[in-house]
Amino acid sequence: MTALPIDRSVSATDVRDALIARREIALLDVGSEAVFADAHPLFAASLPFDRLDVEARDRIPRLTTPIVVYDNGETLASRAVTRLKELGYTSVALLDGGLDGWRSAGGEIFRDVNVPSKAFGELVDARRHTPSLSADELHALLDAHADVVVLDARRFDEYQTMSIPTGVSVPGGELVYRVRELAPRPETLVVVNCAGRTRSIIGAQSLVNAGIPNRVAALRNGTIGWTLAGLTLDRGQSRRFVEASEAGIERARTAARSVAERAGVAWVSASVIADWARDGTRTLYRFDVRTPEEFAAGHLRGFRSAPGGQLVQETDVFAPVRGARIALADDDGVRASMTASWLAQMGWDVAVLDARVSSLDRHELVAGDAAPVPPRPKGTGYKRPYEGTDNPHSAMQAYLEWEYGLVAQLERDGTHGFHVI
């Protein structure tokens, strides 16, 4: 498939061929997020029909991007094709038969959200055997006042909702950058947690890949595992990472660049990225992977805020055009390199700006809101079994069992293109 035809349907085979060949394609599920979470192809992105006007231009920036639209019987797909064309998109087609057509053609069906990232995390764990310990093991260490630090790799708002006792908020993209100040003694055990599995695994493996001298472990099954073990979570905590020292940053920069080089990441100048932005034949995503606060204080024109840990966790949200090019920027040479190392392993064509944001011409810098797109209204989406504090234990256990099966699903699907260094 060299280009998607306009005004007709496209087969599941054509979509699969494009994914395997890493040609650009945006496969959009325009039903509700809740319906999307029940069943969808691996690289489908949820973009509900009633959010097209708000989100489409941010998430699919190139108007000539090949787009394939489907629903699960809600009769929204045809209307979405019309609306996308009204918004200026020129290559929009229906998936032949919708989700049922994908299923009938033998396509693998996934559930939940952010599945490419979660499946990749399980593949990393299977290939690298990321060190982990159970909730009971960590609880015993904390009770014994052992030399251990718990780093929570989620967003700060998630950490505030519920956290492991003594845990410190260090969103995943910040881990390699800041760990040396949080665990200065090599004898200290560093435990990384999230709500479930993915950010724990990727966070812990990031520290292992970066070669920190400490013993590192992921908290197996995160806050879900802690809850299922009958242990009590903290609420409303505010412990956050500390500023990194220059010596720590230098060591982290050297390690991060080495990891990214092994993953096949490129470093390019601002002028090269500007040339890419003018190239009408490829989609370019430009992301600033620093904290939202740093982004809001000053960032490069054309770059959107995507803190590194969340970008790796939510690639389908930030970059729904599979096969697109991604350029990352930071102010330290650590966070962009580590983030890029994971995106490259996930099959993305990714490069890092070979300069610090603050060192570039001040006329290229702007200040502003860090939000990548307006948030979706609360109560209209999918209730995640790993967020909040009131989910049934049965839903948490079912979620974990689903995650354990993702590697087998990847093998059956065959479109992922992941590799693990």
Buried (B, 14 or more C-beta within 10 A) or exposed (E): BEEBEEEEBBBBEBBBBBBEEBBBBBBBBBBBBBBBBBBBBBBBBBBBBEBBEBBBBEBBBBBBBBBBBBBBEBEBBEBBBEBBBEBEBEBBBBBBBBBBBBBEBEBBBBBBBBBBBBBBBBBBBBBBEBBBBBBBBBBEBBEEEEEBBBBBBBBBEBBBBBBBBBBBBBBBBBBBBBBBBBBEEEEBBBBBBBBBBBBBBBBBBBBBBBEBEBBBBBBBBBBBBBBBBEBEBBEEBEBBBEEBEEEBBBBBBBBBBBBBBEBBBBBBEBEBBEEBBEEEEBBBBBBBBBBBEBBBBBBBEBBBBBBBBBBBBBBBBBBBBBBBBBBBBBBBBBBBBBBBBBBBBBBBBBBBBBBEBEEBEEEBBEEEEBEBBEEBEEEEBBEBBBBEEEBEEEEBBEBBEBBEEBBEBBEEBEBBBBEBB
